[in-house]
């Protein structure tokens, strides 16, 4: 990721939580990419021998991933973590019949969990919304020695058609910056995780009109909140130029949007390190989390 992207193209602090609070009612109907990535992550567990006592589903959204984890590992305690209070309410409803699962409000960059607390952490589409170095550092802190981190995120080729179309209109940031696969591996190792393995795949979504694309992005929480984004309203002329640039690549009445999916895994080393806690913050052992723990806020 270029220097400008590292600062300007990452989400503004706190923005993701607000986005997903607003998108909670429409998320499930528009979460096709999130669902595909989650399903692929869960399938990878079929090839890993684990008997976890505690599992963290980080960025749990509506709780379907946590529910699948609780069913796969009935003897484990599953902690579904999200920064969005609205999403946590959905997750709590999804998990109401899962006796071995609870929800917890928390920031992916500062998890309210004790060190070495989990043997498995699944993080689906969390990285686009936080600082990667902080995400991996928290993964290394919370995972026990031999614990597994599985994650999925978006690669830099995602929404390339949208980037190019806006580049024909102005020089502002309209799509978040996403890390390259190799950079993510380096950051994982630097954080103290071991043996990272990453791979990439691409899928294409097709649309008949730009309005349908925008609705999908808005409904699943995929709205531009880059720190360097334009803060003023998009004028009608600029929007028309953007639409023309997108639709110029229409074929058979539809245009394609690329989504690059990066999948990764890394192993915990039982890192003995505590982050500095802000006044009033606590880190709790996962065994102390009740049936439903209420959100304390923060962005993931």
C-alpha positions as CSV (number, residue, x, y, z in Angstrom):
1,X,0.0,0.0,0.0
2,X,1.4,3.4,-1.0
3,X,2.2,6.0,1.7
4,X,-0.7,8.1,0.8
5,X,-3.1,5.1,0.9
6,X,-1.7,4.1,4.3
7,X,-2.9,7.4,5.8
8,X,-5.6,8.8,3.5
9,X,-7.4,5.7,2.1
10,X,-7.9,3.8,5.4
11,X,-11.3,4.3,7.2
12,X,-11.6,7.2,9.5
13,X,-11.6,6.1,13.2
14,X,-15.1,5.2,14.4
15,X,-16.6,5.4,11.0
16,X,-17.1,1.6,10.5
17,X,-19.2,1.3,13.7
18,X,-21.6,4.0,12.6
19,X,-21.8,2.5,9.1
20,X,-22.7,-1.0,10.4
21,X,-25.2,0.4,12.9
22,X,-27.0,2.0,10.0
23,X,-26.7,-1.1,7.7
24,X,-27.8,-3.6,10.3
25,X,-31.4,-3.8,9.0
26,X,-30.4,-4.4,5.4
27,X,-27.1,-6.2,5.9
28,X,-28.3,-9.8,5.6
29,X,-30.0,-9.2,2.2
30,X,-27.0,-7.6,0.7
31,X,-24.1,-9.5,2.3
32,X,-23.3,-11.8,-0.6
33,X,-19.5,-11.1,-0.5
34,X,-19.4,-11.4,3.3
35,X,-21.3,-14.6,3.2
36,X,-19.1,-16.1,0.5
37,X,-15.9,-15.3,2.4
38,X,-17.4,-16.6,5.7
39,X,-18.4,-19.9,4.1
40,X,-15.0,-20.4,2.6
41,X,-13.3,-19.7,5.9
42,X,-15.5,-22.2,7.7
43,X,-14.8,-24.9,5.1
44,X,-11.0,-24.5,5.8
45,X,-11.6,-25.7,9.3
46,X,-12.3,-29.2,7.8
47,X,-8.6,-29.5,7.1
48,X,-7.4,-28.4,10.6
49,X,-7.3,-30.5,13.7
50,X,-8.3,-28.3,16.6
51,X,-10.1,-28.8,19.9
52,X,-10.5,-25.2,21.0
53,X,-11.9,-24.3,24.4
54,X,-12.5,-20.7,23.4
55,X,-13.3,-19.3,20.0
56,X,-13.5,-15.6,19.0
57,X,-15.6,-14.6,16.0
58,X,-14.2,-11.2,15.4
59,X,-16.5,-8.8,13.5
60,X,-19.4,-11.2,13.9
61,X,-21.9,-9.1,12.1
62,X,-25.3,-10.8,12.3
63,X,-23.9,-13.9,14.1
64,X,-24.2,-16.5,11.5
65,X,-20.5,-17.3,11.6
66,X,-20.6,-17.6,15.4
67,X,-23.6,-19.9,15.1
68,X,-21.8,-22.2,12.7
69,X,-18.7,-22.2,14.9
70,X,-20.8,-23.1,18.0
71,X,-22.4,-26.0,16.1
72,X,-19.0,-27.3,14.8
73,X,-17.4,-27.1,18.3
74,X,-20.2,-27.8,20.8
75,X,-17.7,-28.2,23.7
76,X,-16.1,-24.8,23.0
77,X,-17.2,-21.3,24.2
78,X,-17.8,-19.0,21.3
79,X,-17.5,-15.3,21.8
80,X,-19.0,-13.2,19.0
81,X,-17.4,-9.8,19.0
82,X,-18.4,-6.7,17.1
83,X,-18.1,-2.9,17.5
84,X,-21.6,-2.2,16.2
85,X,-24.3,-2.3,18.9
86,X,-27.0,-2.8,16.2
87,X,-25.1,-5.8,14.8
88,X,-24.6,-7.3,18.2
89,X,-28.4,-7.2,18.8
90,X,-28.8,-9.2,15.5
91,X,-26.1,-11.6,16.6
92,X,-27.7,-12.1,20.0
93,X,-31.0,-13.1,18.3
94,X,-29.2,-15.4,15.9
95,X,-27.4,-17.1,18.9
96,X,-30.3,-17.2,21.3
97,X,-30.6,-21.0,21.0
98,X,-26.8,-21.6,21.2
99,X,-26.0,-22.3,24.8
100,X,-22.3,-22.2,24.2
101,X,-22.1,-18.7,22.6
102,X,-22.2,-15.1,23.8
103,X,-21.9,-11.6,22.3
104,X,-19.4,-9.0,23.4
105,X,-18.9,-5.4,22.2
106,X,-15.3,-4.7,21.3
107,X,-12.8,-2.9,19.1
108,X,-10.7,-5.1,16.8
109,X,-7.7,-2.9,17.5
110,X,-8.2,-3.2,21.3
111,X,-10.0,-6.3,22.2
112,X,-11.6,-6.5,25.7
113,X,-10.2,-10.0,26.2
114,X,-7.3,-11.3,28.3
115,X,-4.1,-12.5,26.7
116,X,-3.8,-16.1,25.6
117,X,-7.5,-16.5,26.0
118,X,-8.5,-18.2,22.7
119,X,-7.4,-21.2,20.6
120,X,-9.3,-20.1,17.5
121,X,-10.1,-16.7,16.1
122,X,-12.1,-16.2,12.9
123,X,-12.1,-12.6,11.4
124,X,-14.3,-12.2,8.3
125,X,-14.0,-8.9,6.5
126,X,-12.6,-7.1,9.6
127,X,-9.3,-5.9,8.1
128,X,-10.9,-3.4,5.6
129,X,-12.1,-1.4,8.6
130,X,-9.1,-1.2,10.9
131,X,-5.4,-0.8,11.0
132,X,-3.8,-4.1,10.0
133,X,-0.8,-3.9,12.4
134,X,-3.2,-3.4,15.3
135,X,-5.4,-6.2,14.2
136,X,-2.6,-8.7,14.0
137,X,-1.1,-7.5,17.3
138,X,-4.3,-8.2,19.0
139,X,-4.6,-11.6,17.4
140,X,-1.1,-12.4,18.6
141,X,-2.0,-11.3,22.1
142,X,-5.3,-13.0,22.5
143,X,-4.4,-16.3,20.8
144,X,-2.8,-19.0,23.0
145,X,0.3,-20.9,21.8
146,X,-0.7,-23.0,18.9
147,X,-4.0,-21.1,18.4
148,X,-5.2,-20.4,14.9
149,X,-6.2,-17.1,13.3
150,X,-8.3,-17.4,10.1
151,X,-9.2,-14.3,8.3
152,X,-10.6,-13.0,5.0
153,X,-10.3,-9.5,3.6
154,X,-10.4,-7.6,0.4
155,X,-7.4,-7.2,-1.9
156,X,-6.3,-4.1,-3.8
157,X,-8.0,-5.2,-7.0
158,X,-11.4,-5.0,-5.4
159,X,-13.8,-2.5,-6.9
160,X,-11.2,-1.6,-9.5
161,X,-13.9,-0.6,-12.0
162,X,-15.3,1.9,-9.5
163,X,-11.8,3.3,-8.8
164,X,-11.1,3.8,-12.5
165,X,-14.4,5.4,-13.2
166,X,-13.9,8.0,-10.4
167,X,-10.4,8.6,-11.5
168,X,-11.9,9.9,-14.8
169,X,-13.9,12.4,-12.7
170,X,-11.5,13.7,-10.0
171,X,-8.4,12.8,-8.0
172,X,-10.2,12.2,-4.6
173,X,-10.4,8.9,-2.7
174,X,-13.7,7.1,-3.4
175,X,-12.7,3.5,-2.5
176,X,-10.8,2.4,0.6
177,X,-7.2,1.3,0.4
178,X,-6.7,-2.5,0.7
179,X,-3.5,-4.2,1.7
180,X,-1.6,-6.6,-0.7
181,X,-1.4,-10.2,0.3
182,X,2.4,-10.1,0.8
183,X,2.1,-7.0,3.0
184,X,-0.4,-8.8,5.2
185,X,1.9,-11.8,5.7
186,X,4.8,-9.5,6.7
187,X,2.6,-7.6,9.2
188,X,1.4,-10.9,10.7
189,X,4.9,-12.0,11.4
190,X,5.9,-8.6,12.7
191,X,3.1,-8.9,15.2
192,X,4.3,-12.2,16.6
193,X,2.2,-14.6,14.7
194,X,3.8,-17.7,13.1
195,X,3.7,-19.4,9.7
196,X,1.3,-17.2,7.9
197,X,-0.2,-18.7,4.7
198,X,-2.2,-16.5,2.3
199,X,-4.0,-17.1,-1.0
200,X,-6.2,-15.0,-3.2
201,X,-9.2,-15.5,-5.4
202,X,-11.4,-13.2,-7.4
203,X,-15.1,-13.1,-8.0
204,X,-17.2,-10.9,-10.2
205,X,-20.6,-9.3,-9.5
206,X,-22.7,-8.0,-12.3
207,X,-25.2,-5.1,-12.3
208,X,-27.6,-3.6,-14.8
209,X,-27.3,0.0,-13.4
210,X,-25.1,2.0,-11.1
211,X,-28.0,2.5,-8.7
212,X,-28.2,-1.2,-7.9
213,X,-24.4,-1.3,-7.2
214,X,-24.7,1.7,-4.9
215,X,-27.7,0.2,-3.0
216,X,-25.8,-3.1,-2.5
217,X,-22.7,-1.2,-1.1
218,X,-24.8,0.9,1.2
219,X,-27.0,-1.9,2.4
220,X,-24.0,-4.1,3.4
221,X,-22.1,-1.2,5.0
222,X,-19.6,-0.9,2.1
223,X,-19.8,2.9,1.9
224,X,-16.6,5.0,1.5
225,X,-15.4,6.4,4.8
226,X,-11.8,6.8,3.9
227,X,-10.1,9.5,6.0
228,X,-9.1,11.4,2.9
229,X,-12.5,11.2,1.2
230,X,-14.4,14.2,-0.1
231,X,-16.6,15.5,2.6
232,X,-18.9,17.6,0.4
233,X,-21.9,16.3,-1.5
234,X,-21.3,14.9,-5.0
235,X,-22.9,17.2,-7.5
236,X,-25.2,15.9,-10.3
237,X,-22.8,16.6,-13.1
238,X,-19.9,14.8,-11.4
239,X,-22.2,11.9,-10.6
240,X,-23.3,11.7,-14.3
241,X,-19.7,11.6,-15.4
242,X,-19.0,8.7,-13.0
243,X,-22.0,6.8,-14.2
244,X,-21.0,7.2,-17.9
245,X,-17.5,6.0,-17.0
246,X,-18.9,2.8,-15.3
247,X,-21.5,2.1,-18.0
248,X,-19.0,2.5,-20.8
249,X,-17.9,-1.1,-20.0
250,X,-21.3,-2.6,-20.1
251,X,-21.7,-5.9,-22.0
252,X,-25.0,-7.6,-22.8
253,X,-26.8,-5.1,-20.7
254,X,-24.7,-5.5,-17.5
255,X,-21.3,-4.3,-16.1
256,X,-19.0,-6.3,-13.9
257,X,-17.5,-5.4,-10.6
258,X,-14.4,-7.3,-9.4
259,X,-14.0,-8.4,-5.8
260,X,-10.5,-9.7,-4.8
261,X,-10.7,-12.0,-1.8
262,X,-7.6,-12.7,0.3
263,X,-7.7,-15.6,2.7
264,X,-5.1,-16.1,5.4
265,X,-4.2,-18.1,8.4
266,X,-1.5,-17.8,11.1
267,X,-0.6,-19.5,14.3
268,X,-0.4,-18.0,17.8
269,X,2.8,-18.1,19.8
270,X,1.3,-17.3,23.1
271,X,2.6,-13.8,23.1
272,X,2.9,-12.5,26.7
273,X,2.1,-8.8,26.1
274,X,-0.6,-6.6,27.5
275,X,-1.7,-3.4,25.7
276,X,-1.9,-0.2,27.7
277,X,-5.4,0.0,28.9
278,X,-7.2,3.3,28.9
279,X,-8.9,4.4,32.2
280,X,-12.0,2.4,32.8
281,X,-11.2,-0.3,30.3
282,X,-10.9,-4.0,31.3
283,X,-9.7,-7.2,29.7
284,X,-11.7,-10.2,30.8
285,X,-11.1,-13.9,30.5
286,X,-13.4,-15.5,27.9
287,X,-14.6,-17.9,30.6
288,X,-16.1,-15.0,32.5
289,X,-18.3,-13.8,29.6
290,X,-22.0,-14.5,30.3
291,X,-24.7,-15.5,28.0
292,X,-25.0,-11.9,26.6
293,X,-22.4,-9.2,27.3
294,X,-23.4,-5.7,26.3
295,X,-21.4,-3.6,23.9
296,X,-19.0,-1.0,25.2
297,X,-18.4,0.6,21.8
298,X,-15.4,1.2,19.6
299,X,-14.7,0.7,15.9
300,X,-13.6,-2.5,14.3
